[in-house]
Amino acid sequence: MRKILIVGAGQAGLQLALGLQSTGYEVTLMSNRTPDEIRNGRVMSTQCMFHTALQHERDLGINSWEDQAPRIEGLGVSVAAPDGSRPIDWLGHLDAYAQSVDQRVKMAGWMETFAARGGRLVIHGVAVSDLDYFARTYDLVLVAAGKGELVSMFGRDDSRSPYDSPQRALAVSYVHGLAPRPEHPDLHAVRLNLVPGAGELITIPALTTSGPCDILFWEGLPGGPMDVFDGVKDPAEILRTTLDLIRRHLPWEYERVRDVELTDAGGTLTGRFAPVVRNPVGELPSGGLVLGVADVVVANDPITGQGSNSAAKCAASYLDSITEHGDKPFDREWMQSTFDRYWDDAQHVTKWTNALLGPPPEHVLGLIGAAGQLPAVADRFANGFDDPADFEQYFFDPDRTAAYLAEAASAQS
């Protein structure tokens, strides 16, 4: 039985641990917090998982909250004009529903499941010096903790990292009491509201510790009118600031949010980070090697909602690479090839996400506008959140965009 250590208990680390455990590996999982500390702590993300990522959970039998979380069946885009109107406003329908489960709920539950199934769960912070010992003790060490000292082992890949500073200031509030969109009162949907030159508000139906809720998520351009959360620590003040921005920039959404309340005292999160791709193999002072997982090595801005999706896909890809490798050594060549296999999918997420962080070119503005008149275009755009590779076919190149829109218009007429 091969011994594997996973450091970090997020979406990727836990999913991979549970997958390896079910396949017969001896797995140790290290976390710096207990399940109860996670469950009772601050929210960690704005996750929305689409069909492919959800299926990876179903395949492992760990989709424990599927019957409780709202079924997200659409994704809509609205663009704000300076006068508060909506020149663009449409809804695309998903081929298969998405769901969002508060990571406090999921990660705490998965940790308890892992331990109940006989896994070794160690609650302890880990430093690089600790990994030197572990690399000699385990057949494979995977680092799935995307923050802190451990990340420094994985050097930046400049060729795949166009940004060296944060491209958005982030502010999250989990709330109860959000009214439905009057255009689709009986359909749960992610709504992406664009304020040109200022940022985006994303609303996501979700499940939290106290039941169904909604996530209000501001992404503000640094230095712009939505970059106002630095130094704001009080949860109530974060929500008040969030609502004030909505009132001033997105009046149609303010009608929905005016009566919301925070789900709990830990229901807010603020911050910013620079999107980055890192080299996947970390070398320890002793010469031992560790493999980075998910956002340790590919950290995208959350504007496209791909963090948890990418983590699930990375865990599934790494699980296949490990189990297919048999008894052969987990050397540098294998680690690099394992990452490259994941990057075949992740590269599309990174390219698309980085494109959305910059000012949209004219052909993309035309595409977003055309989706309001062509439902097939709206639906295809929405389903790209499940399969970002599809954007290569029609999103980045003006000629391909024009050809696709002509084809869609012809098919509709």
N, C-alpha and C positions, 0 to 999 in steps of 0.2 A: 504494500500500500504506500503510495507516494504521499509525502507530507508537503502541504502547501500553506503558506502564511499570506493572509490578506490584511493589509493595514488600511483601515478606513471603512466605515459602515454606512455609506450612502447607497444610492440606487445601484451603481455598478458593483461596488464591493460586496454588498449583501446578495444581490442577484447571482453573482458569480460564485459566492460561497455556497449558497443553497444549491446551485446547479452542480458544482463539484461534489458536494456532500451527497447528492442523490445518485451520483455516478460512482461512488465508492472511494473517493479520495479522503484522506485524513486532513481536515481543514481546521486551521486556527484563524479566528477573526479577532482583530484588535480594534477597539474603539476607545476614544477618550471620554465617552459618556455612557451611562447606563441607559437601558430602555426608558425608565421612568424620567430620567433627566432630559432625554430627548422629547418625550411625550409632553412634559410640562415646561419645556423651554420655548425659545423664540422660533418663529417660522424660519425655514431655511431656503425657500425657493418659491418659484411661481410655476411649477410644473404643469404641463398639459401633455398627456401621452396619447399618441395617435395609434391606429390599429396595429401596425407592425410591431411597435414597442410593446403594446398590450399583449400581443400574441406570444411574445417571448415569456411573459409572466404566466400566461395560461399554460404554456407548454411545460412549465415547471410546477404547475399547481399551486402557485403562490399569489393568485389574483383574488385575495381574500375580501376585497372591498368592492368588487365589481357590481354587486347587487345594491350597494348603498350609495355609490357615487352617482351624481347626475350624468346622464348620457348626452354628451355634446355631439349634436348632429349637424352643426353648421359652423362656418367661419365667415364673418362679415368684415367689410372694409368701409370706413367712412372717412372723408376728407373735409376738414374744416376750412371755410373761407374767413377772411378777416371780419366779416359782418356777422359771424356766428351761424351762417347757413351751411348746408351740406351739398356742395355741387356734385359730389360722388358719394353714393350710399348703396351698397348691395350686399347680398348674402349668398355665399356658395354652400352647397350641400355636400357633406362628406359621404363617401361610399360606405364607410363603416364608422361607428361612433368612436369618439375620443373620450377620455376621462382624466380628471385631475384629483389626486388624493394627496392631501397635506403630508409632506414627508415626515412630519412628527408622528403621524398615525402609522404610516407604512414602515418606516425604518425601525421604530420601536417594536412593532408587531413582527417584522421579519427577524429581528435579533432574537426575540423570544422563541420564534419558530425554530431558528437555527440551533439554539441551545437545547430546546425540547427534543430535537432530532438527534442529539448526541454530539453536536459540534462544540468545539472548545472556544468559548467566548472570553476574551481577556479585556478587562476595562483598565486601560493604562495609556497614557500618552507615549509616543514613540519619537525618539531622536535619531539622527543619522548614525550616531555611535551605537545605538541599539541594533540597528539593521546590520551592522558589521557582524554581530554575533548571530543574528537570525539567519543571515545568508549562508552561514556554515552549518546551521542546524536543520534547515528546510531544503527540500529539493527545488523549491521555487518561492520567491518572495515577490508579491505584487503590491504596489503602492497605489491605493485608491483614495487617498486623502488629499484633496485638491488645494489645500491651503497650508501655510506655515513652512517650517524649515525643510520638510522633506521634499517639497516641490523644487527647492534650489538645486537638487541633484540632477534635474533634467534641464539641460541647456535649451535656450530659445532657438527655434528653427527660423532664422531670419527670412529664408526664401518663402516661407508659408505664413508669415506674420507681418502683414502690411502696416499694422498700427502698433505704436509703442506707448500709447497713452489711452486712457478710457475714452470711449466714444459716446457714452451716455451716463447720466447720473440717474440712479435707480431708486425707486421708492415703492414699497409694497404695503397694502393694507388688506387683511382678510376681514370681510364684513358679513353681517346678517342684514336682511331688510332691503336688498337691491330689488327694485321693481323690474318686471320683464320688459323687454323691448316691445313696444306696441305693434311693431311690424310683424313680429312672430312671437306672440305671448306664450305659446305652448311648446316652443322649440328652444332647447338650450343651445347656445352658440357662443363661441369666442368672438369678441368684437374688437377689431383693431381700428382705433381712431387716430388719424394722422393730422397733426397740426404743422403744416409746412414751415420749416425753418426753426421750429421750437422743440418738437418731440412727438411722442406717441403715448396714448392711454390704451392699455389693453385690459379688457375685462374677461374673466374666466370663471365659469361655474365650477365649483369644487366641493370636496368633502373634507371637513376638518374635524378636530377633536369633539366638537359639539354638534356635528351633523352637517347637512348641506349648507353651503355658503357661496360667496363670490369673492374673487380676488380683483382688486383695483391696483393696477400696475402702471406707474408713470415711468417713461424713459425720456429724460430731458437732455437736450444737447448741452454739453458743458459751456457754461457762461451765458446760457440763454434764459428765458423767462421761467423755465421749469426746473432750472438748476438751483433749487432753493432749500434743499433738505440737509445740507451739510451742517453738522452740529445740532440738529434737531433729534433729541433722544426720547422725549416723552411720546408714548404711543398716541395719546389723544391729540397732541399737537401735529403729529404726522398725518393723522386722519383729517384734521381741520385744514391743514395746508393742501392735502390732496383734493378735498372737496372744493376749496376755493379756486384751485387751478381748473377744475372741471367746470365750475360755474362761469369762469371768465372765458374759457376757450372752447368748451363743448356743451353748449346749453341743452342740447337734446339728451345728453347723458346726465346732466344735472337733474333733470326731471326724474330720473330713476334713482339717483343716489342721495337725494336730499334727506331721507330719513334713515340712512344706514347707521349701524353701530358696529364697533369692533367685535370680532368673535371672542376675543380674550385679550388679556394684557400682553401676551406674547405674539399678537397677530400683526405686527409690523416689522419691516426690514428696510434699511436704506444702505446705500454704498455705491461703489463703482469699481470697475476693474478693466484692464486692457485685454482685449481678446488676443490669444496667443496660441501658437502650436509649438510644442517642445519636442526635443529628441526623446524617443521612448525608453531608452536604456539608461539607467542611472548607475554610475560606477562608485562604489564605496571606497573609503580610504584603504581598506585591505585588499582591494582589487575585486571584491565580490560584485555581482550584478543584480539589479532589481529591475522589474518591468513596470512602467507607469500605465495607469488605467484611466480611461475616460477623460474627465476634464483636468486630470493631472497633465495630460499630454495634448489634449485638444480642448481649449476653453473658448467657446464662442459667446458673444454677447447674447443675452436672452431675448432680443427683439423678435426672433423667429420661433421662440418657444421650443428649441431643440435640445436643451440640456439633458432632461431626463430621457428623451427619446434616444439621443446619442449614447447616453450611459447604458441603457438597456441593450442597444445594438452592439456596443463594445463588449459588454459582458457576454452576450450570446456568441459573438465572434471569437473572443478569447476562450470561452468554454470549448468550442469546437476545436480550436487550435491545440489546446492542452490535451483533450481526450484523444485526438488523432495522433498525437506525438508518441504515445505509448511510453516505453521505458527509456527512451533516448534522453540525453542530457538537455536541460533547458539553458542552452548557451546563448551567446550574444547573437549569433546568426538566427537562431530560432526566435528570440525576442524581437529582433527587427522585422522578421518576416511575419510574425504574429501581428505587430502593429501595422505593417503594410497592408495586410489583409483587411484590417478594420478601416484603414485610411481610404481604401477603394470606395467605401461608402461615405466616410466622414468628410472627404474632400468636397463633396457636393454641398454639404451643410455649411462648411466654412466659406466656400465661394459665395453662396447665396446670402448668408448672413452678413458677410463683409460688404456685399453689394448694397444691401438695404441700409447700412449705416451711413452711406454717403448720399449726397443729393441725387435724386432719381433722374436718370437721363430721359430725354424726350420720349423715346420709344416705350419706356416703362410707364411713364405717365399716361401715354396713349393706351397701353394695355390695361392699366387699372381703370381708366375711364371706360374703355370698351366693355369691361366686365359688367357694367351696369346695364348695358343693352343686350348683352349676349350671355345668357345663363350658363351655357356650356363653358365659357371662359371663366366665369366666376367659380363654377364647380371644379374645374381643373386646377385653378389657383389654390383653392381651399385644400384639395387633395394632395397638392405638392408639399404640404406640411407633414404628410405621412411619408411621401417619397420625394425628397428634395432633388434627386437625380433627374426628375422629369423637367425641372426648370432649364436644364441644358438644352432642351429641345426648342424652347420658344422665348425664354426670358432675357438672355444676355445679349444676343445678337440682333440688331435692328432689322436686318433682312428676314431672319427667321420669325421675329415677332410679327412683321408685316404679313408674311406668308400665312402664318397661323391665323391671324385675325381675319384675313380674307377668306380662308377656308371655313372658319367658324361662322362668318356672316353668310357665306353661301349655303352652308348646311342649314342655317336657321330660316333662310328665305324660302 
